[in-house]
């Protein structure tokens, strides 16, 4: 039997609490490569997770969380890729590791953000 060697969601939230959220569609293709190269060049230790964001009108979207152990790494990432700071204790339902992200305001799909863009095939 093989064991999953990835840390649990609860452990990621504890040990990598500085989290930057980006729409999942923005983290594919060329954008994935830009993010990976940026982190590797700066030796930013990070973990990734997914969270489902739900707006008041019941629209939902998957967002990718880039999780860091320190605030400086998260800020460097955020300065390059203007996402949203995500606080696992505040932004999930009562801090549940498997909880959803209850968003406020009106849903608007993001197709371009800084140097990141949704691949053409995912735009429709």
N, C-alpha and C positions, 0 to 999 in steps of 0.2 A: 504494500500500500504506500503510495506517495503522499507526502504531506505538503501542504501549501506553505511555502517559506515566506510569504508576504505577511507583514504585520497586520494585525486585526484593525478594523476601522477605529475602534476605541483607542487602541495603542497609537495609531497615527495622530488622532486628535490630541492625545496627551503629550506625545514626544515631538510632534511637528505641528505646533499650535498656530503658527503664522501661515495663513492660507490665503491664496489669491485665486479667485474664481474667474474662469473664462468660459464663454459658451462652447460646448463641446465641438460644434461644427467648425469653430475657428481653430481647433487644435489638430487638424488633419492636413495631409499633403505637405505642401511647401511650408505652411505655418508650423507644423510639427517639427520639421527640420530646423527652422529658425529658433524655436524654443529650445530644442535639444542642444543645438550648437551654443546658444547663449549660456545655458546652464553649465555645459561641459567646459567652455572657455574660462568661466569664472569659478569653476569647481564648486558650484552651488549644490549642496546635498539636499535632495528633495524627494518627496513621495507624491504620488498622484492618487486621486480618488475621484469618484463621480458623485454628484448630488443632483437630485431632481428639484428644479425650481418650479414653484407653482404660484401663479398670480391670482389676485382676487376674482378675475373673470374666468377662472379655472383653466386657463391656458397653462401649459407646462413645457419645459425644455430641460434637457440634460446639460449640466455645466460640469466642467473639469476643474478640480481643485489641485493647485500646485502647492504643496505643503512643505514648510521649511522649519528648521529648529530655532532660527533666530530672526528677529525683526529686520535686521539689516539686509539679509539675503532676500526676504520677502519684498522689502522696499526696492531693492535693485531690480528684481523681477518686475514689480509693479511699474517702476519708472520706464522700463523698456516695453512692457506689454500692459497697457492701461486697462486692467480688469477691475474687479471689485474685491476689496478686502472682505474675507469671510471669517467670522468668529464662530467656531464650532459650538461654543457654549450658548451664544446668543442666537445664532441664525438657524439652528436646528430645533425641532420641536422638543423643548425642555432639555436640550443638550444630548438627545438620543443619537448615538453614532449612526444609526440607520434611518434617522428621521429625514423629512424633506425640508427644503428651504422655502419658507413662506415669504414670498416677495410682496412688496407694496407697490403702489402705483400702477401704471398701465403697461401691459406687455408690448414690447417692440423688438422685433427680431434684429439682431446685430449681424451685419454681413461683413463689415470691415471695422477694424479696431487697431489703430497704430499700424505696425508693419504686418499685421495678421489679416487674412481674408479667407472667407468661406470659398472652397473650390466651386467652380462653375456648376459642376454636376449636382452639388447639394443646395444650390440656390433656389430651386423651384420646389 
